[in-house]
Amino acid sequence: MKKQDKACAAFGRRVRSLRESKGWSQEDFADRIGIHRTYIGGIERGERNPTLTTIHKIARALGVKPAELL
Amino acid sequence: MKKQDKACAAFGRRVRSLRESKGWSQEDFADRIGIHRTYIGGIERGERNPTLTTIHKIARALGVKPAELL
């Protein structure tokens, strides 16, 4: 696994953990952010490489600072 | 300015400040990261929306944690 892939995988695990701690399904979460559910699934599995603005959107929805997701 | 644009602008200012503190030109920096100089310029001006893996590459080159750039 490349360093970049590791970064995406670690980010995805963090997002999943925070989302689950709120008791939200991927669908609930996708609705809050305005991103498609399958995209959230891809992020959580580390298959997607989110942009800075998507990282900010996700952080805002989870009520954490963007830096806490990295 | 949208929240997203603000996020990119703040990121760009932070990158420029750290790069300049090392005395590197955009060209020096671009060579270290393996990203084109004009792309670095766009990031520093907040015109580009970098991905998570690009944020990691930039942080590694600057010797900081990715979270410190956000």
N, CA and C atoms of all chains as a GROMACS GRO file, in nm:
protein
  420
    1MET      N    1   0.084  -0.120   0.000
    1MET     CA    2   0.000   0.000   0.000
    1MET      C    3   0.088   0.125   0.000
    2LYS      N    4   0.061   0.215  -0.094
    2LYS     CA    5   0.139   0.340  -0.103
    2LYS      C    6   0.106   0.432   0.015
    3LYS      N    7   0.196   0.527   0.039
    3LYS     CA    8   0.173   0.625   0.147
    3LYS      C    9   0.041   0.699   0.124
    4GLN      N   10   0.015   0.736  -0.002
    4GLN     CA   11  -0.108   0.809  -0.033
    4GLN      C   12  -0.231   0.726   0.002
    5ASP      N   13  -0.227   0.596  -0.033
    5ASP     CA   14  -0.341   0.510  -0.006
    5ASP      C   15  -0.362   0.499   0.145
    6LYS      N   16  -0.250   0.494   0.217
    6LYS     CA   17  -0.260   0.487   0.363
    6LYS      C   18  -0.327   0.611   0.417
    7ALA      N   19  -0.296   0.726   0.360
    7ALA     CA   20  -0.357   0.852   0.406
    7ALA      C   21  -0.508   0.846   0.386
    8CYS      N   22  -0.552   0.796   0.271
    8CYS     CA   23  -0.696   0.787   0.244
    8CYS      C   24  -0.762   0.684   0.335
    9ALA      N   25  -0.693   0.574   0.359
    9ALA     CA   26  -0.749   0.468   0.445
    9ALA      C   27  -0.764   0.519   0.588
   10ALA      N   28  -0.662   0.590   0.637
   10ALA     CA   29  -0.668   0.642   0.774
   10ALA      C   30  -0.778   0.746   0.788
   11PHE      N   31  -0.790   0.831   0.687
   11PHE     CA   32  -0.895   0.933   0.687
   11PHE      C   33  -1.032   0.865   0.691
   12GLY      N   34  -1.050   0.764   0.606
   12GLY     CA   35  -1.179   0.694   0.598
   12GLY      C   36  -1.217   0.627   0.730
   13ARG      N   37  -1.117   0.566   0.795
   13ARG     CA   38  -1.146   0.501   0.924
   13ARG      C   39  -1.190   0.603   1.028
   14ARG      N   40  -1.126   0.718   1.026
   14ARG     CA   41  -1.158   0.824   1.122
   14ARG      C   42  -1.301   0.875   1.098
   15VAL      N   43  -1.334   0.896   0.971
   15VAL     CA   44  -1.469   0.944   0.937
   15VAL      C   45  -1.574   0.841   0.980
   16ARG      N   46  -1.548   0.714   0.946
   16ARG     CA   47  -1.645   0.609   0.982
   16ARG      C   48  -1.666   0.604   1.133
   17SER      N   49  -1.555   0.610   1.206
   17SER     CA   50  -1.563   0.601   1.351
   17SER      C   51  -1.646   0.716   1.409
   18LEU      N   52  -1.622   0.836   1.362
   18LEU     CA   53  -1.697   0.952   1.412
   18LEU      C   54  -1.844   0.946   1.371
   19ARG      N   55  -1.869   0.905   1.246
   19ARG     CA   56  -2.009   0.893   1.200
   19ARG      C   57  -2.084   0.790   1.285
   20GLU      N   58  -2.020   0.674   1.308
   20GLU     CA   59  -2.088   0.569   1.385
   20GLU      C   60  -2.110   0.613   1.529
   21SER      N   61  -2.016   0.692   1.582
   21SER     CA   62  -2.030   0.737   1.722
   21SER      C   63  -2.152   0.828   1.735
   22LYS      N   64  -2.199   0.884   1.624
   22LYS     CA   65  -2.319   0.968   1.627
   22LYS      C   66  -2.445   0.886   1.598
   23GLY      N   67  -2.426   0.759   1.565
   23GLY     CA   68  -2.540   0.673   1.537
   23GLY      C   69  -2.603   0.700   1.400
   24TRP      N   70  -2.526   0.761   1.310
   24TRP     CA   71  -2.579   0.792   1.176
   24TRP      C   72  -2.543   0.681   1.078
   25SER      N   73  -2.640   0.647   0.994
   25SER     CA   74  -2.610   0.557   0.882
   25SER      C   75  -2.532   0.638   0.777
   26GLN      N   76  -2.473   0.569   0.681
   26GLN     CA   77  -2.405   0.640   0.570
   26GLN      C   78  -2.506   0.727   0.497
   27GLU      N   79  -2.630   0.678   0.490
   27GLU     CA   80  -2.732   0.754   0.419
   27GLU      C   81  -2.769   0.882   0.495
   28ASP      N   82  -2.787   0.871   0.628
   28ASP     CA   83  -2.814   0.992   0.709
   28ASP      C   84  -2.704   1.094   0.685
   29PHE      N   85  -2.582   1.043   0.693
   29PHE     CA   86  -2.465   1.130   0.686
   29PHE      C   87  -2.456   1.195   0.548
   30ALA      N   88  -2.478   1.116   0.444
   30ALA     CA   89  -2.473   1.168   0.307
   30ALA      C   90  -2.575   1.280   0.290
   31ASP      N   91  -2.695   1.262   0.348
   31ASP     CA   92  -2.799   1.365   0.337
   31ASP      C   93  -2.753   1.495   0.405
   32ARG      N   94  -2.688   1.482   0.519
   32ARG     CA   95  -2.643   1.602   0.591
   32ARG      C   96  -2.538   1.679   0.513
   33ILE      N   97  -2.452   1.607   0.443
   33ILE     CA   98  -2.343   1.674   0.372
   33ILE      C   99  -2.383   1.715   0.232
   34GLY      N  100  -2.480   1.644   0.176
   34GLY     CA  101  -2.515   1.672   0.037
   34GLY      C  102  -2.418   1.605  -0.059
   35ILE      N  103  -2.372   1.488  -0.018
   35ILE     CA  104  -2.282   1.408  -0.103
   35ILE      C  105  -2.350   1.272  -0.118
   36HIS      N  106  -2.331   1.204  -0.230
   36HIS     CA  107  -2.400   1.077  -0.251
   36HIS      C  108  -2.348   0.970  -0.154
   37ARG      N  109  -2.439   0.885  -0.110
   37ARG     CA  110  -2.406   0.780  -0.013
   37ARG      C  111  -2.293   0.689  -0.061
   38THR      N  112  -2.293   0.657  -0.189
   38THR     CA  113  -2.187   0.568  -0.238
   38THR      C  114  -2.050   0.636  -0.232
   39TYR      N  115  -2.051   0.768  -0.243
   39TYR     CA  116  -1.925   0.843  -0.233
   39TYR      C  117  -1.873   0.836  -0.089
   40ILE      N  118  -1.964   0.852   0.007
   40ILE     CA  119  -1.926   0.840   0.149
   40ILE      C  120  -1.870   0.699   0.175
   41GLY      N  121  -1.936   0.598   0.120
   41GLY     CA  122  -1.886   0.461   0.136
   41GLY      C  123  -1.743   0.448   0.084
   42GLY      N  124  -1.720   0.505  -0.033
   42GLY     CA  125  -1.586   0.500  -0.094
   42GLY      C  126  -1.482   0.573  -0.009
   43ILE      N  127  -1.522   0.685   0.049
   43ILE     CA  128  -1.431   0.759   0.138
   43ILE      C  129  -1.399   0.674   0.260
   44GLU      N  130  -1.501   0.617   0.321
   44GLU     CA  131  -1.479   0.539   0.444
   44GLU      C  132  -1.392   0.416   0.419
   45ARG      N  133  -1.399   0.362   0.299
   45ARG     CA  134  -1.315   0.246   0.266
   45ARG      C  135  -1.176   0.288   0.218
   46GLY      N  136  -1.152   0.418   0.210
   46GLY     CA  137  -1.020   0.467   0.168
   46GLY      C  138  -0.998   0.458   0.018
   47GLU      N  139  -1.109   0.441  -0.057
   47GLU     CA  140  -1.097   0.426  -0.203
   47GLU      C  141  -1.102   0.561  -0.274
   48ARG      N  142  -1.145   0.665  -0.201
   48ARG     CA  143  -1.159   0.798  -0.260
   48ARG      C  144  -1.056   0.890  -0.198
   49ASN      N  145  -1.017   0.986  -0.276
   49ASN     CA  146  -0.916   1.083  -0.236
   49ASN      C  147  -0.986   1.219  -0.226
   50PRO      N  148  -1.044   1.250  -0.109
   50PRO     CA  149  -1.128   1.369  -0.100
   50PRO      C  150  -1.048   1.499  -0.114
   51THR      N  151  -1.113   1.602  -0.166
   51THR     CA  152  -1.049   1.734  -0.177
   51THR      C  153  -1.060   1.806  -0.042
   52LEU      N  154  -0.982   1.914  -0.033
   52LEU     CA  155  -0.983   1.997   0.088
   52LEU      C  156  -1.125   2.044   0.121
   53THR      N  157  -1.202   2.085   0.021
   53THR     CA  158  -1.336   2.136   0.050
   53THR      C  159  -1.428   2.022   0.098
   54THR      N  160  -1.409   1.902   0.045
   54THR     CA  161  -1.489   1.788   0.094
   54THR      C  162  -1.450   1.755   0.238
   55ILE      N  163  -1.320   1.761   0.267
   55ILE     CA  164  -1.274   1.738   0.405
   55ILE      C  165  -1.340   1.839   0.500
   56HIS      N  166  -1.349   1.964   0.457
   56HIS     CA  167  -1.414   2.067   0.539
   56HIS      C  168  -1.563   2.038   0.557
   57LYS      N  169  -1.631   1.998   0.449
   57LYS     CA  170  -1.774   1.966   0.458
   57LYS      C  171  -1.798   1.853   0.557
   58ILE      N  172  -1.716   1.748   0.546
   58ILE     CA  173  -1.731   1.631   0.633
   58ILE      C  174  -1.706   1.671   0.778
   59ALA      N  175  -1.602   1.750   0.800
   59ALA     CA  176  -1.569   1.793   0.937
   59ALA      C  177  -1.683   1.875   0.996
   60ARG      N  178  -1.739   1.966   0.916
   60ARG     CA  179  -1.848   2.052   0.965
   60ARG      C  180  -1.966   1.965   1.006
   61ALA      N  181  -2.000   1.866   0.922
   61ALA     CA  182  -2.114   1.779   0.951
   61ALA      C  183  -2.090   1.697   1.078
   62LEU      N  184  -1.964   1.661   1.101
   62LEU     CA  185  -1.931   1.578   1.219
   62LEU      C  186  -1.904   1.664   1.343
   63GLY      N  187  -1.899   1.795   1.325
   63GLY     CA  188  -1.877   1.884   1.439
   63GLY      C  189  -1.735   1.879   1.493
   64VAL      N  190  -1.639   1.853   1.404
   64VAL     CA  191  -1.498   1.853   1.445
   64VAL      C  192  -1.420   1.949   1.355
   65LYS      N  193  -1.298   1.981   1.396
   65LYS     CA  194  -1.212   2.064   1.311
   65LYS      C  195  -1.156   1.977   1.198
   66PRO      N  196  -1.140   2.032   1.078
   66PRO     CA  197  -1.084   1.952   0.969
   66PRO      C  198  -0.953   1.884   1.009
   67ALA      N  199  -0.870   1.956   1.084
   67ALA     CA  200  -0.739   1.898   1.123
   67ALA      C  201  -0.756   1.770   1.206
   68GLU      N  202  -0.869   1.757   1.276
   68GLU     CA  203  -0.890   1.637   1.358
   68GLU      C  204  -0.917   1.513   1.274
   69LEU      N  205  -0.944   1.531   1.147
   69LEU     CA  206  -0.972   1.417   1.060
   69LEU      C  207  -0.845   1.363   0.994
   70LEU      N  208  -0.736   1.439   1.007
   70LEU     CA  209  -0.612   1.400   0.936
   70LEU      C  210  -0.518   1.320   1.024
   71MET      N  211  -1.719   3.545  -0.069
   71MET     CA  212  -1.636   3.423  -0.079
   71MET      C  213  -1.703   3.307  -0.005
   72LYS      N  214  -1.719   3.195  -0.072
   72LYS     CA  215  -1.782   3.078  -0.008
   72LYS      C  216  -1.690   3.020   0.099
   73LYS      N  217  -1.751   2.943   0.190
   73LYS     CA  218  -1.671   2.876   0.293
   73LYS      C  219  -1.561   2.790   0.231
   74GLN      N  220  -1.598   2.720   0.123
   74GLN     CA  221  -1.500   2.632   0.058
   74GLN      C  222  -1.381   2.713   0.005
   75ASP      N  223  -1.413   2.829  -0.057
   75ASP     CA  224  -1.306   2.911  -0.113
   75ASP      C  225  -1.216   2.960  -0.001
   76LYS      N  226  -1.279   2.993   0.112
   76LYS     CA  227  -1.201   3.039   0.228
   76LYS      C  228  -1.106   2.930   0.275
   77ALA      N  229  -1.153   2.806   0.272
   77ALA     CA  230  -1.069   2.694   0.316
   77ALA      C  231  -0.946   2.683   0.226
   78CYS      N  232  -0.967   2.697   0.095
   78CYS     CA  233  -0.854   2.686   0.001
   78CYS      C  234  -0.761   2.806   0.017
   79ALA      N  235  -0.818   2.924   0.040
   79ALA     CA  236  -0.736   3.045   0.056
   79ALA      C  237  -0.650   3.034   0.182
   80ALA      N  238  -0.710   2.987   0.290
   80ALA     CA  239  -0.635   2.974   0.416
   80ALA      C  240  -0.524   2.870   0.402
   81PHE      N  241  -0.556   2.760   0.337
   81PHE     CA  242  -0.456   2.655   0.313
   81PHE      C  243  -0.340   2.711   0.231
   82GLY      N  244  -0.373   2.784   0.125
   82GLY     CA  245  -0.270   2.840   0.038
   82GLY      C  246  -0.178   2.937   0.111
   83ARG      N  247  -0.237   3.021   0.196
   83ARG     CA  248  -0.156   3.117   0.273
   83ARG      C  249  -0.059   3.044   0.364
   84ARG      N  250  -0.108   2.938   0.425
   84ARG     CA  251  -0.026   2.860   0.518
   84ARG      C  252   0.092   2.794   0.443
   85VAL      N  253   0.062   2.736   0.328
   85VAL     CA  254   0.166   2.671   0.247
   85VAL      C  255   0.270   2.775   0.204
   86ARG      N  256   0.223   2.889   0.154
   86ARG     CA  257   0.317   2.992   0.108
   86ARG      C  258   0.407   3.038   0.224
   87SER      N  259   0.346   3.061   0.338
   87SER     CA  260   0.422   3.109   0.453
   87SER      C  261   0.531   3.009   0.493
   88LEU      N  262   0.497   2.881   0.497
   88LEU     CA  263   0.595   2.778   0.535
   88LEU      C  264   0.703   2.763   0.427
   89ARG      N  265   0.662   2.767   0.302
   89ARG     CA  266   0.760   2.756   0.192
   89ARG      C  267   0.858   2.872   0.198
   90GLU      N  268   0.806   2.994   0.216
   90GLU     CA  269   0.893   3.111   0.218
   90GLU      C  270   0.986   3.108   0.340
   91SER      N  271   0.935   3.054   0.452
   91SER     CA  272   1.018   3.046   0.573
   91SER      C  273   1.139   2.955   0.551
   92LYS      N  274   1.129   2.868   0.450
   92LYS     CA  275   1.242   2.780   0.418
   92LYS      C  276   1.332   2.841   0.311
   93GLY      N  277   1.291   2.955   0.258
   93GLY     CA  278   1.370   3.022   0.155
   93GLY      C  279   1.362   2.953   0.019
   94TRP      N  280   1.256   2.876  -0.002
   94TRP     CA  281   1.240   2.805  -0.130
   94TRP      C  282   1.153   2.888  -0.224
   95SER      N  283   1.193   2.890  -0.352
   95SER     CA  284   1.106   2.947  -0.455
   95SER      C  285   0.995   2.846  -0.483
   96GLN      N  286   0.891   2.892  -0.552
   96GLN     CA  287   0.784   2.798  -0.591
   96GLN      C  288   0.844   2.686  -0.676
   97GLU      N  289   0.945   2.722  -0.755
   97GLU     CA  290   1.006   2.622  -0.844
   97GLU      C  291   1.084   2.517  -0.763
   98ASP      N  292   1.162   2.564  -0.664
   98ASP     CA  293   1.234   2.470  -0.576
   98ASP      C  294   1.134   2.372  -0.514
   99PHE      N  295   1.027   2.432  -0.463
   99PHE     CA  296   0.928   2.355  -0.390
   99PHE      C  297   0.859   2.254  -0.482
  100ALA      N  298   0.822   2.301  -0.601
  100ALA     CA  299   0.756   2.214  -0.699
  100ALA      C  300   0.844   2.093  -0.731
  101ASP      N  301   0.975   2.119  -0.745
  101ASP     CA  302   1.068   2.010  -0.775
  101ASP      C  303   1.072   1.908  -0.663
  102ARG      N  304   1.069   1.956  -0.538
  102ARG     CA  305   1.073   1.864  -0.424
  102ARG      C  306   0.950   1.775  -0.417
  103ILE      N  307   0.836   1.831  -0.453
  103ILE     CA  308   0.710   1.756  -0.442
  103ILE      C  309   0.682   1.674  -0.567
  104GLY      N  310   0.735   1.719  -0.681
  104GLY     CA  311   0.701   1.652  -0.806
  104GLY      C  312   0.565   1.696  -0.857
  105ILE      N  313   0.534   1.824  -0.834
  105ILE     CA  314   0.409   1.884  -0.881
  105ILE      C  315   0.452   2.006  -0.963
  106HIS      N  316   0.377   2.041  -1.067
  106HIS     CA  317   0.418   2.153  -1.152
  106HIS      C  318   0.411   2.286  -1.077
  107ARG      N  319   0.507   2.375  -1.107
  107ARG     CA  320   0.516   2.505  -1.039
  107ARG      C  321   0.386   2.586  -1.050
  108THR      N  322   0.321   2.580  -1.166
  108THR     CA  323   0.199   2.660  -1.181
  108THR      C  324   0.087   2.605  -1.091
  109TYR      N  325   0.092   2.476  -1.064
  109TYR     CA  326  -0.008   2.417  -0.973
  109TYR      C  327   0.016   2.467  -0.830
  110ILE      N  328   0.143   2.472  -0.790
  110ILE     CA  329   0.177   2.525  -0.657
  110ILE      C  330   0.131   2.671  -0.645
  111GLY      N  331   0.154   2.747  -0.752
  111GLY     CA  332   0.109   2.886  -0.752
  111GLY      C  333  -0.042   2.893  -0.730
  112GLY      N  334  -0.116   2.809  -0.800
  112GLY     CA  335  -0.262   2.807  -0.786
  112GLY      C  336  -0.306   2.767  -0.647
  113ILE      N  337  -0.235   2.673  -0.587
  113ILE     CA  338  -0.266   2.633  -0.449
  113ILE      C  339  -0.241   2.750  -0.354
  114GLU      N  340  -0.127   2.815  -0.369
  114GLU     CA  341  -0.093   2.925  -0.277
  114GLU      C  342  -0.190   3.042  -0.290
  115ARG      N  343  -0.246   3.061  -0.410
  115ARG     CA  344  -0.344   3.169  -0.428
  115ARG      C  345  -0.485   3.124  -0.389
  116GLY      N  346  -0.501   3.000  -0.348
  116GLY     CA  347  -0.632   2.950  -0.306
  116GLY      C  348  -0.723   2.918  -0.423
  117GLU      N  349  -0.666   2.907  -0.543
  117GLU     CA  350  -0.747   2.881  -0.662
  117GLU      C  351  -0.765   2.731  -0.686
  118ARG      N  352  -0.684   2.650  -0.619
  118ARG     CA  353  -0.690   2.506  -0.638
  118ARG      C  354  -0.743   2.441  -0.511
  119ASN      N  355  -0.810   2.331  -0.532
  119ASN     CA  356  -0.871   2.256  -0.424
  119ASN      C  357  -0.796   2.123  -0.412
  120PRO      N  358  -0.687   2.120  -0.334
  120PRO     CA  359  -0.600   2.001  -0.334
  120PRO      C  360  -0.667   1.879  -0.271
  121THR      N  361  -0.628   1.762  -0.318
  121THR     CA  362  -0.679   1.638  -0.259
  121THR      C  363  -0.600   1.604  -0.133
  122LEU      N  364  -0.656   1.511  -0.059
  122LEU     CA  365  -0.590   1.462   0.064
  122LEU      C  366  -0.447   1.415   0.037
  123THR      N  367  -0.426   1.345  -0.072
  123THR     CA  368  -0.290   1.294  -0.098
  123THR      C  369  -0.195   1.409  -0.134
  124THR      N  370  -0.246   1.511  -0.202
  124THR     CA  371  -0.161   1.628  -0.232
  124THR      C  372  -0.128   1.703  -0.103
  125ILE      N  373  -0.225   1.714  -0.014
  125ILE     CA  374  -0.202   1.778   0.117
  125ILE      C  375  -0.091   1.702   0.191
  126HIS      N  376  -0.095   1.570   0.186
  126HIS     CA  377   0.009   1.490   0.252
  126HIS      C  378   0.146   1.512   0.187
  127LYS      N  379   0.149   1.516   0.054
  127LYS     CA  380   0.277   1.538  -0.016
  127LYS      C  381   0.337   1.672   0.022
  128ILE      N  382   0.253   1.775   0.025
  128ILE     CA  383   0.299   1.911   0.057
  128ILE      C  384   0.351   1.914   0.201
  129ALA      N  385   0.276   1.852   0.292
  129ALA     CA  386   0.317   1.851   0.433
  129ALA      C  387   0.451   1.780   0.449
  130ARG      N  388   0.467   1.668   0.380
  130ARG     CA  389   0.591   1.592   0.392
  130ARG      C  390   0.709   1.678   0.345
  131ALA      N  391   0.690   1.746   0.232
  131ALA     CA  392   0.798   1.830   0.177
  131ALA      C  393   0.831   1.945   0.273
  132LEU      N  394   0.731   1.996   0.342
  132LEU     CA  395   0.753   2.109   0.433
  132LEU      C  396   0.796   2.064   0.573
  133GLY      N  397   0.792   1.933   0.596
  133GLY     CA  398   0.834   1.881   0.726
  133GLY      C  399   0.735   1.910   0.839
  134VAL      N  400   0.606   1.917   0.803
  134VAL     CA  401   0.503   1.937   0.906
  134VAL      C  402   0.400   1.825   0.895
  135LYS      N  403   0.314   1.815   0.997
  135LYS     CA  404   0.204   1.718   0.989
  135LYS      C  405   0.094   1.775   0.900
  136PRO      N  406   0.027   1.689   0.822
  136PRO     CA  407  -0.081   1.740   0.736
  136PRO      C  408  -0.181   1.826   0.815
  137ALA      N  409  -0.212   1.785   0.937
  137ALA     CA  410  -0.311   1.860   1.017
  137ALA      C  411  -0.266   2.004   1.042
  138GLU      N  412  -0.136   2.028   1.043
  138GLU     CA  413  -0.086   2.164   1.068
  138GLU      C  414  -0.112   2.258   0.952
  139LEU      N  415  -0.146   2.203   0.837
  139LEU     CA  416  -0.172   2.288   0.720
  139LEU      C  417  -0.318   2.330   0.712
  140LEU      N  418  -0.403   2.269   0.794
  140LEU     CA  419  -0.548   2.297   0.784
  140LEU      C  420  -0.594   2.403   0.885
   0.00000   0.00000   0.00000
